[in-house]
């Protein structure tokens, strides 16, 4: 959207001859994106993948590109999410649950929610003294326990409660009938990073911290091709190994490009499972 608005080369490529011309509103794009996600959730069908595969098949034929040699690599796709500290995340999830509860449920749990929902999570953290952080997370744990035990039988299908339950199990546990806060060491990389992107995971690579997904790309690599074309795109949690993500795509890649015989990859991809599957398809 930034390029469509400000990049003259992009605007001209789209046939937009005036600086103030726009092809559609941002809301149209986001509504369409939401509709695609809802369709995928309801049917298990990713329409973007279907369009991509159909276009790629046509382009390979039209351009007469050889797919016998291909290469693969991955990159980190950073999620466009706010970075939360631990108290902030647990608090934000609690506040979002409170917003969707009925007045009856709010009244029933008023004393439990009251210390945490008077303001936004940001304002709460702004006034939180460093010396009270530990006691605050303990208090939040106690509140989570009470809320969860009260609502679990009636709100299990509510999206915000499911997020709440995930955060509850990520950060707390019951030991000897008492709530215990899990230590940072106990936190797994697949713990909730943000209520705005529940699929985002955490990964530290080459000293850098990443919150989001990993995208694996496969493209043609025959040196006789006049150009190379991406043939497969896969998105996965970024805490998964490249070899595991690629393993799940091998059969699909072979089905889309039957003449595939050779793969070029870096040291993160080889594995016994991958070697066996590639050998089955005649790929080396």
NUKE-366571 format. One record per residue (C-alpha): residue number from 1; x, y, z; residue in three letters. Coordinates in nm, 3 decimals. Layout:
N
(lumse NUM, (X, Y, Z), "ala")
...
END
This chain:
284
(lumse 1, (0.000, 0.000, 0.000), "unk")
(lumse 2, (0.291, 0.235, 0.070), "unk")
(lumse 3, (0.434, 0.174, -0.278), "unk")
(lumse 4, (0.095, 0.213, -0.442), "unk")
(lumse 5, (0.056, 0.549, -0.271), "unk")
(lumse 6, (0.408, 0.693, -0.304), "unk")
(lumse 7, (0.620, 0.492, -0.550), "unk")
(lumse 8, (0.588, 0.640, -0.900), "unk")
(lumse 9, (0.726, 0.326, -1.068), "unk")
(lumse 10, (0.460, 0.114, -0.895), "unk")
(lumse 11, (0.184, 0.361, -0.980), "unk")
(lumse 12, (0.279, 0.369, -1.347), "unk")
(lumse 13, (0.300, -0.012, -1.360), "unk")
(lumse 14, (-0.058, -0.022, -1.229), "unk")
(lumse 15, (-0.173, 0.234, -1.485), "unk")
(lumse 16, (-0.214, 0.513, -1.229), "unk")
(lumse 17, (-0.106, 0.830, -1.411), "unk")
(lumse 18, (-0.187, 1.085, -1.143), "unk")
(lumse 19, (-0.008, 1.110, -0.809), "unk")
(lumse 20, (-0.340, 1.115, -0.623), "unk")
(lumse 21, (-0.489, 0.814, -0.808), "unk")
(lumse 22, (-0.549, 0.501, -0.601), "unk")
(lumse 23, (-0.688, 0.168, -0.733), "unk")
(lumse 24, (-0.882, 0.079, -0.417), "unk")
(lumse 25, (-0.909, 0.173, -0.054), "unk")
(lumse 26, (-0.704, 0.006, 0.215), "unk")
(lumse 27, (-1.024, -0.123, 0.374), "unk")
(lumse 28, (-1.114, -0.310, 0.056), "unk")
(lumse 29, (-0.781, -0.490, 0.073), "unk")
(lumse 30, (-0.813, -0.576, 0.443), "unk")
(lumse 31, (-1.176, -0.689, 0.403), "unk")
(lumse 32, (-1.070, -0.918, 0.119), "unk")
(lumse 33, (-0.782, -1.053, 0.327), "unk")
(lumse 34, (-1.021, -1.124, 0.615), "unk")
(lumse 35, (-1.264, -1.301, 0.381), "unk")
(lumse 36, (-0.986, -1.523, 0.245), "unk")
(lumse 37, (-0.883, -1.617, 0.599), "unk")
(lumse 38, (-1.241, -1.694, 0.699), "unk")
(lumse 39, (-1.288, -1.914, 0.391), "unk")
(lumse 40, (-0.966, -2.104, 0.465), "unk")
(lumse 41, (-1.072, -2.161, 0.827), "unk")
(lumse 42, (-1.417, -2.284, 0.725), "unk")
(lumse 43, (-1.317, -2.507, 0.432), "unk")
(lumse 44, (-0.946, -2.579, 0.471), "unk")
(lumse 45, (-0.894, -2.439, 0.120), "unk")
(lumse 46, (-0.637, -2.164, 0.064), "unk")
(lumse 47, (-0.761, -1.975, -0.241), "unk")
(lumse 48, (-0.439, -1.773, -0.271), "unk")
(lumse 49, (-0.242, -2.097, -0.304), "unk")
(lumse 50, (-0.478, -2.221, -0.574), "unk")
(lumse 51, (-0.438, -1.900, -0.774), "unk")
(lumse 52, (-0.059, -1.902, -0.727), "unk")
(lumse 53, (-0.028, -2.264, -0.845), "unk")
(lumse 54, (-0.253, -2.205, -1.148), "unk")
(lumse 55, (-0.061, -1.893, -1.255), "unk")
(lumse 56, (0.275, -2.065, -1.201), "unk")
(lumse 57, (0.173, -2.365, -1.411), "unk")
(lumse 58, (0.065, -2.138, -1.697), "unk")
(lumse 59, (0.381, -1.928, -1.674), "unk")
(lumse 60, (0.612, -2.230, -1.678), "unk")
(lumse 61, (0.444, -2.348, -1.999), "unk")
(lumse 62, (0.429, -2.008, -2.168), "unk")
(lumse 63, (0.792, -1.926, -2.085), "unk")
(lumse 64, (0.913, -2.281, -2.155), "unk")
(lumse 65, (1.110, -2.290, -1.830), "unk")
(lumse 66, (1.291, -2.606, -1.719), "unk")
(lumse 67, (1.206, -2.724, -1.367), "unk")
(lumse 68, (1.452, -3.014, -1.347), "unk")
(lumse 69, (1.689, -2.808, -1.131), "unk")
(lumse 70, (1.548, -2.609, -0.841), "unk")
(lumse 71, (1.680, -2.442, -0.528), "unk")
(lumse 72, (1.526, -2.364, -0.191), "unk")
(lumse 73, (1.582, -2.118, 0.090), "unk")
(lumse 74, (1.387, -1.953, 0.370), "unk")
(lumse 75, (1.352, -1.612, 0.530), "unk")
(lumse 76, (1.202, -1.475, 0.847), "unk")
(lumse 77, (0.867, -1.302, 0.798), "unk")
(lumse 78, (0.832, -1.062, 1.087), "unk")
(lumse 79, (0.480, -1.031, 1.219), "unk")
(lumse 80, (0.348, -0.675, 1.229), "unk")
(lumse 81, (0.269, -0.701, 1.597), "unk")
(lumse 82, (0.341, -0.498, 1.905), "unk")
(lumse 83, (0.623, -0.636, 2.118), "unk")
(lumse 84, (0.481, -0.714, 2.462), "unk")
(lumse 85, (0.660, -0.775, 2.785), "unk")
(lumse 86, (0.520, -1.054, 2.995), "unk")
(lumse 87, (0.291, -0.849, 3.218), "unk")
(lumse 88, (0.170, -0.649, 2.918), "unk")
(lumse 89, (0.075, -0.956, 2.717), "unk")
(lumse 90, (-0.107, -1.131, 3.001), "unk")
(lumse 91, (-0.287, -0.808, 3.086), "unk")
(lumse 92, (-0.389, -0.733, 2.727), "unk")
(lumse 93, (-0.538, -1.079, 2.682), "unk")
(lumse 94, (-0.736, -1.039, 3.006), "unk")
(lumse 95, (-0.868, -0.697, 2.901), "unk")
(lumse 96, (-0.980, -0.828, 2.561), "unk")
(lumse 97, (-1.171, -1.110, 2.726), "unk")
(lumse 98, (-1.342, -0.863, 2.960), "unk")
(lumse 99, (-1.461, -0.655, 2.663), "unk")
(lumse 100, (-1.661, -0.939, 2.510), "unk")
(lumse 101, (-1.824, -1.069, 2.827), "unk")
(lumse 102, (-2.190, -1.010, 2.898), "unk")
(lumse 103, (-2.287, -0.763, 3.169), "unk")
(lumse 104, (-2.394, -1.057, 3.381), "unk")
(lumse 105, (-2.050, -1.220, 3.359), "unk")
(lumse 106, (-1.876, -0.889, 3.420), "unk")
(lumse 107, (-2.080, -0.830, 3.733), "unk")
(lumse 108, (-2.018, -1.183, 3.856), "unk")
(lumse 109, (-1.640, -1.137, 3.823), "unk")
(lumse 110, (-1.626, -0.764, 3.894), "unk")
(lumse 111, (-1.392, -0.792, 4.193), "unk")
(lumse 112, (-1.151, -1.014, 3.998), "unk")
(lumse 113, (-1.131, -0.792, 3.691), "unk")
(lumse 114, (-1.145, -0.455, 3.870), "unk")
(lumse 115, (-0.772, -0.407, 3.945), "unk")
(lumse 116, (-0.679, -0.464, 3.579), "unk")
(lumse 117, (-0.946, -0.324, 3.346), "unk")
(lumse 118, (-0.984, 0.036, 3.458), "unk")
(lumse 119, (-0.748, 0.153, 3.181), "unk")
(lumse 120, (-0.559, 0.023, 2.880), "unk")
(lumse 121, (-0.271, -0.218, 2.923), "unk")
(lumse 122, (-0.032, 0.056, 2.810), "unk")
(lumse 123, (-0.145, 0.298, 3.080), "unk")
(lumse 124, (-0.136, 0.023, 3.341), "unk")
(lumse 125, (0.226, -0.059, 3.254), "unk")
(lumse 126, (0.322, 0.309, 3.244), "unk")
(lumse 127, (0.229, 0.344, 3.610), "unk")
(lumse 128, (0.364, 0.004, 3.717), "unk")
(lumse 129, (0.668, 0.033, 3.942), "unk")
(lumse 130, (0.951, -0.208, 3.865), "unk")
(lumse 131, (0.949, -0.326, 4.227), "unk")
(lumse 132, (0.588, -0.449, 4.190), "unk")
(lumse 133, (0.627, -0.646, 3.866), "unk")
(lumse 134, (0.663, -0.983, 4.041), "unk")
(lumse 135, (0.365, -0.927, 4.270), "unk")
(lumse 136, (0.159, -0.805, 3.975), "unk")
(lumse 137, (0.219, -1.118, 3.765), "unk")
(lumse 138, (0.128, -1.330, 4.069), "unk")
(lumse 139, (-0.194, -1.131, 4.114), "unk")
(lumse 140, (-0.272, -1.176, 3.744), "unk")
(lumse 141, (-0.216, -1.549, 3.781), "unk")
(lumse 142, (-0.468, -1.566, 4.065), "unk")
(lumse 143, (-0.718, -1.367, 3.858), "unk")
(lumse 144, (-0.664, -1.592, 3.556), "unk")
(lumse 145, (-0.730, -1.899, 3.766), "unk")
(lumse 146, (-1.057, -1.768, 3.906), "unk")
(lumse 147, (-1.179, -1.641, 3.568), "unk")
(lumse 148, (-1.088, -1.964, 3.392), "unk")
(lumse 149, (-1.257, -2.185, 3.650), "unk")
(lumse 150, (-1.569, -1.967, 3.634), "unk")
(lumse 151, (-1.604, -1.946, 3.255), "unk")
(lumse 152, (-1.450, -2.264, 3.115), "unk")
(lumse 153, (-1.782, -2.452, 3.095), "unk")
(lumse 154, (-1.972, -2.173, 2.921), "unk")
(lumse 155, (-1.715, -1.989, 2.710), "unk")
(lumse 156, (-1.497, -2.264, 2.561), "unk")
(lumse 157, (-1.602, -2.169, 2.206), "unk")
(lumse 158, (-1.541, -1.795, 2.248), "unk")
(lumse 159, (-1.230, -1.686, 2.057), "unk")
(lumse 160, (-1.115, -1.442, 2.324), "unk")
(lumse 161, (-1.156, -1.707, 2.594), "unk")
(lumse 162, (-0.954, -1.955, 2.388), "unk")
(lumse 163, (-0.677, -1.694, 2.367), "unk")
(lumse 164, (-0.712, -1.637, 2.741), "unk")
(lumse 165, (-0.684, -2.011, 2.808), "unk")
(lumse 166, (-0.372, -2.035, 2.595), "unk")
(lumse 167, (-0.207, -1.748, 2.784), "unk")
(lumse 168, (-0.316, -1.905, 3.113), "unk")
(lumse 169, (-0.144, -2.235, 3.036), "unk")
(lumse 170, (0.159, -2.058, 2.883), "unk")
(lumse 171, (0.237, -1.852, 3.192), "unk")
(lumse 172, (0.085, -2.031, 3.490), "unk")
(lumse 173, (0.030, -2.374, 3.639), "unk")
(lumse 174, (-0.137, -2.522, 3.945), "unk")
(lumse 175, (0.103, -2.685, 4.191), "unk")
(lumse 176, (-0.026, -2.828, 4.519), "unk")
(lumse 177, (-0.353, -2.641, 4.469), "unk")
(lumse 178, (-0.167, -2.309, 4.436), "unk")
(lumse 179, (-0.107, -2.094, 4.127), "unk")
(lumse 180, (0.256, -2.086, 4.016), "unk")
(lumse 181, (0.413, -1.847, 3.764), "unk")
(lumse 182, (0.624, -2.029, 3.511), "unk")
(lumse 183, (0.983, -1.909, 3.487), "unk")
(lumse 184, (1.115, -1.752, 3.168), "unk")
(lumse 185, (1.328, -2.062, 3.111), "unk")
(lumse 186, (1.013, -2.274, 3.105), "unk")
(lumse 187, (0.848, -2.063, 2.836), "unk")
(lumse 188, (0.846, -2.238, 2.499), "unk")
(lumse 189, (0.905, -2.064, 2.166), "unk")
(lumse 190, (0.547, -2.137, 2.061), "unk")
(lumse 191, (0.394, -1.940, 2.349), "unk")
(lumse 192, (0.153, -1.668, 2.251), "unk")
(lumse 193, (0.345, -1.363, 2.124), "unk")
(lumse 194, (0.046, -1.137, 2.057), "unk")
(lumse 195, (-0.334, -1.167, 2.063), "unk")
(lumse 196, (-0.329, -1.002, 1.718), "unk")
(lumse 197, (-0.131, -1.286, 1.562), "unk")
(lumse 198, (-0.180, -1.613, 1.750), "unk")
(lumse 199, (0.023, -1.805, 1.489), "unk")
(lumse 200, (0.338, -1.598, 1.546), "unk")
(lumse 201, (0.621, -1.779, 1.722), "unk")
(lumse 202, (0.954, -1.674, 1.868), "unk")
(lumse 203, (1.297, -1.760, 1.735), "unk")
(lumse 204, (1.650, -1.641, 1.805), "unk")
(lumse 205, (1.881, -1.683, 1.507), "unk")
(lumse 206, (2.231, -1.545, 1.458), "unk")
(lumse 207, (2.187, -1.337, 1.772), "unk")
(lumse 208, (1.866, -1.172, 1.644), "unk")
(lumse 209, (1.518, -1.212, 1.787), "unk")
(lumse 210, (1.230, -1.282, 1.550), "unk")
(lumse 211, (0.855, -1.282, 1.619), "unk")
(lumse 212, (0.645, -1.420, 1.335), "unk")
(lumse 213, (0.668, -1.696, 1.075), "unk")
(lumse 214, (0.923, -1.848, 0.842), "unk")
(lumse 215, (0.861, -1.853, 0.466), "unk")
(lumse 216, (1.020, -2.128, 0.256), "unk")
(lumse 217, (1.065, -2.058, -0.114), "unk")
(lumse 218, (1.146, -2.296, -0.399), "unk")
(lumse 219, (1.239, -2.166, -0.743), "unk")
(lumse 220, (1.369, -2.296, -1.074), "unk")
(lumse 221, (1.748, -2.286, -1.106), "unk")
(lumse 222, (1.838, -2.431, -1.445), "unk")
(lumse 223, (2.110, -2.198, -1.584), "unk")
(lumse 224, (1.964, -2.234, -1.936), "unk")
(lumse 225, (1.638, -2.066, -1.831), "unk")
(lumse 226, (1.611, -1.703, -1.949), "unk")
(lumse 227, (1.464, -1.625, -1.604), "unk")
(lumse 228, (1.385, -1.817, -1.288), "unk")
(lumse 229, (1.037, -1.856, -1.142), "unk")
(lumse 230, (0.918, -1.930, -0.789), "unk")
(lumse 231, (0.735, -2.263, -0.790), "unk")
(lumse 232, (0.641, -2.313, -0.425), "unk")
(lumse 233, (0.581, -2.098, -0.117), "unk")
(lumse 234, (0.522, -2.240, 0.232), "unk")
(lumse 235, (0.458, -2.050, 0.556), "unk")
(lumse 236, (0.527, -2.214, 0.892), "unk")
(lumse 237, (0.594, -2.119, 1.255), "unk")
(lumse 238, (0.944, -1.975, 1.272), "unk")
(lumse 239, (1.050, -2.215, 1.547), "unk")
(lumse 240, (1.039, -2.508, 1.303), "unk")
(lumse 241, (1.354, -2.631, 1.129), "unk")
(lumse 242, (1.393, -2.557, 0.759), "unk")
(lumse 243, (1.437, -2.929, 0.693), "unk")
(lumse 244, (1.100, -3.011, 0.853), "unk")
(lumse 245, (0.916, -2.739, 0.661), "unk")
(lumse 246, (1.074, -2.852, 0.332), "unk")
(lumse 247, (0.994, -3.217, 0.406), "unk")
(lumse 248, (0.622, -3.139, 0.405), "unk")
(lumse 249, (0.650, -2.971, 0.064), "unk")
(lumse 250, (0.852, -3.231, -0.130), "unk")
(lumse 251, (0.554, -3.435, -0.252), "unk")
(lumse 252, (0.366, -3.119, -0.351), "unk")
(lumse 253, (0.664, -2.974, -0.539), "unk")
(lumse 254, (0.714, -3.299, -0.731), "unk")
(lumse 255, (0.344, -3.308, -0.822), "unk")
(lumse 256, (0.357, -2.950, -0.954), "unk")
(lumse 257, (0.690, -2.994, -1.138), "unk")
(lumse 258, (0.718, -3.363, -1.242), "unk")
(lumse 259, (1.051, -3.316, -1.424), "unk")
(lumse 260, (1.223, -3.207, -1.101), "unk")
(lumse 261, (1.554, -3.399, -1.065), "unk")
(lumse 262, (1.793, -3.183, -0.864), "unk")
(lumse 263, (1.768, -2.959, -0.556), "unk")
(lumse 264, (2.019, -2.701, -0.432), "unk")
(lumse 265, (1.996, -2.614, -0.062), "unk")
(lumse 266, (2.204, -2.489, 0.229), "unk")
(lumse 267, (2.318, -2.691, 0.530), "unk")
(lumse 268, (1.990, -2.641, 0.720), "unk")
(lumse 269, (1.790, -2.867, 0.485), "unk")
(lumse 270, (1.949, -3.214, 0.461), "unk")
(lumse 271, (1.808, -3.486, 0.686), "unk")
(lumse 272, (1.760, -3.860, 0.671), "unk")
(lumse 273, (1.385, -3.817, 0.616), "unk")
(lumse 274, (1.437, -3.564, 0.337), "unk")
(lumse 275, (1.700, -3.778, 0.165), "unk")
(lumse 276, (1.465, -4.078, 0.166), "unk")
(lumse 277, (1.170, -3.882, 0.033), "unk")
(lumse 278, (1.376, -3.711, -0.237), "unk")
(lumse 279, (1.524, -4.044, -0.344), "unk")
(lumse 280, (1.172, -4.185, -0.378), "unk")
(lumse 281, (1.095, -3.906, -0.625), "unk")
(lumse 282, (1.425, -3.942, -0.811), "unk")
(lumse 283, (1.558, -3.610, -0.689), "unk")
(lumse 284, (1.918, -3.564, -0.580), "unk")
END
